[in-house]
Amino acid sequence: MATVSAAVLLCLGGAAGVARAEPAGPSAPSALVLTIAQGNGAAAGTVVRAAVLSCAYTAEGTHPAPRAACDAVNATGGDFGRLLAAPAPGRACPKHYDPVTIAADGVLHGERLAWKHTFRNACTMSAALKGDPVFAF
């Protein structure tokens, strides 16, 4: 976790400087660190996957599909909860509790963003994010 945190600070340090130089709004730069971690909320421990997404003037970063992810992020209007879908009818997930937390941290349209959501387990996360390009890395 310390390694990822240091990388996040380095990435965000540069992104924050650029974001302050631009006016806040839909055309202002966005740079996010997206993570999927085992654990619950603030106690989320082991980062399982992480990606950097920059939606400044071009879509780039370590995310495998930056253009699709930036388009989806921009469509949320800052409400990342809009990425979560209702489970498909007939989709059954086990009821065991093995929490998984997704998070987005950085700058969105020139404004600071820190968002996270915890799921009961990986199956419920997969069901809620079906078709979502942002956390598909």
N, C-alpha and C positions, 0 to 999 in steps of 0.2 A: 504494500500500500504506500509506503514511503517513496518508493521509486516512481510510482504513478503520480503521487502528489507533487513531487519535485518537477516532473515533466509537465504537469498541468500548470504549475506556477510559471515555468519558463515560457510555455505557449501563451498563457493568458497575459503575461507581463507585456509581451510585444503587442498582442491584440488589443489590450486595454488602451495603450498609447495611441494606436490608430483610431480606435473608436472615439476617443475624446476629441480628435481633430475633426471629426465629421459631425454634422448635425444628427440628432436622434431622429429616427423615422425609418420607413421601409427601405430606403436606399442606403442607410448607414451600414457600415460593415458588421458582420456577425462572425464570431469565432467561438466554437463550443468544443468542450471535451465531453464526450458521451461515454458512459460506463455502464456495465452490467456487473453486479457484484452479488456474491452470496451473503445473505444476512438481511436484517431488518432495519430500514431507515438509517438513523444516525449510527447504529451499531453495525451497519453493513461492513463486513470485513474484507474478504478476499475478492479483489477485482478479477473477474473471469475474462472480460474483454473490455477493450477501450479503443476509442477512435477519436481523432481530431477532425473537426469539420469547419471549414472556413467558407463563408458565403459573402465575402467582401465584394469583389468585382467579378471574380470567377469562382466557380465551385471547386474547392481543392481540399487537400488534407489526407489523412490516412484512411478515411472512410472509403470502402470499396465502390460506392455509387454516390459520389458527392453531389452531382447535379440533381438526382432524384431526391436525395435527403434534404438538400437546400430548398427545393421546391416545396417539400412537405413541411419543413420548419417554417418557411415563410407563410404557408397557408394557415398555420395555427394562430397567427396573430399574437404569439407569445404565450398562448394557452396550450402547453404541451399535453394536457389532459385530452385534448381533441384528437390526439394520435391513438388513443385507446378505443378499441371497438368492443361492442357487446359480444359476448361469446356466441359463436354460431350454434343454432339449434342442433341438438344431437351430439354436440362435442362434449365428451365426458372427460373430466380431469380427476385424478385421485384427490382425496381430501386431506392427505398428509401435509403437514406444515414443514416446509423446507424453504424459507423465504428467499426471494430474489429481488434485488432493488435495481431499478434503472435510474440513471441520473443524467442531467444536462447541466453543465456549469460553464459560464463564460459571459460573452457579450452577445446580445441579440438586438439587431437594429440600433446599435449604439448604447443600449441600456444593459446594465448588469442583470444576469439571469442565474438563478440557482433553483433547480427543480428536481424532485425525485418522487418515485412512486414504488411502493413495495407490493409484490404479488405473493400469494400463498405458496406457490411453487413454480417451477419452470414451465409446467404445462399451462397453467393459467396465464403466465406471461406470454407464452407463444400464442395462445388463443386470443388474447387482447391485442396483440401487435400484428396479427395476421395481415399481411399486405402492406405493413408500414415499412418504408425504406429507411427511416431514421435510425432505428435500433437493429437493423438487419446487417450486422457486421460480425 
